[in-house]
Amino acid sequence: MQFIFIKKRWLFSIFFIAIILAGSFFLNQYTVPALSQEQEQAKNFSIHMVTGEFKTTTKDGKEIESYRWDPGTIQVPQGQEVTLSIFGVNGHEHPFRIEGTDIKGTVKKGEETIITLKFEKEGIYRLICEAHQDPSNNGPMIAYIVVD
């Protein structure tokens, strides 16, 4: 008959490994998959923008300025409802329209304008400030909405 000698160190190692395996099994039973969190965030997709202004003086003393949407380009998923929140920082007001849609509105200084968007067609849509459409009116104040 042969005897097997188990050293204390081996016994401790086996016990430690058994505890780790049991703990990981127990924790995995109650772990919520990360995918469901991503799906929940996808339901509540929102984008924040502001109105901005660049102003400077040329060498001959002429003051020039230009207005813009910031960020100037945003990406939204096709077919998903998106909340666009625009806060008016610079400029008294910015009447706008989104090309290719019936969406129109006005962003006023110190106020937040909230628009719900849903684009069924892939493409690039322009958010155009009607008060600043070209350089003669301190523009163009255009943002690009990329739908893919």
LINMO-V512951 format. One record per backbone hydrogen bond with DSSP energy under -1.0 kcal/mol. NH is the residue of the N-H (numbers start at 1). CO is the residue of the C=O. If there is no record, write none. Layout:
NH:CO  NH:CO
This chain:
11:7  12:8  13:9  14:10  15:11  16:12  17:13  18:14  19:15  20:16  21:17  22:18  23:19  24:20  25:21  26:22  27:23  28:24  38:34  39:35  40:36  41:37  42:38  43:39  47:83  49:85  50:70  51:87  52:68  54:66  56:64  58:62  61:58  64:56  66:54  67:138  68:52  70:50  74:144  76:146  79:119  80:77  82:117  83:45  84:115  85:47  86:113  87:49  88:111  94:107  96:105  97:128  98:103  99:126  101:98  105:96  107:94  109:92  110:88  111:108  113:86  115:84  117:82  123:147  125:145  127:143  128:97  129:141  130:95  137:134  138:135  139:134  141:132  143:127  144:72  145:125  146:74  147:123  148:76
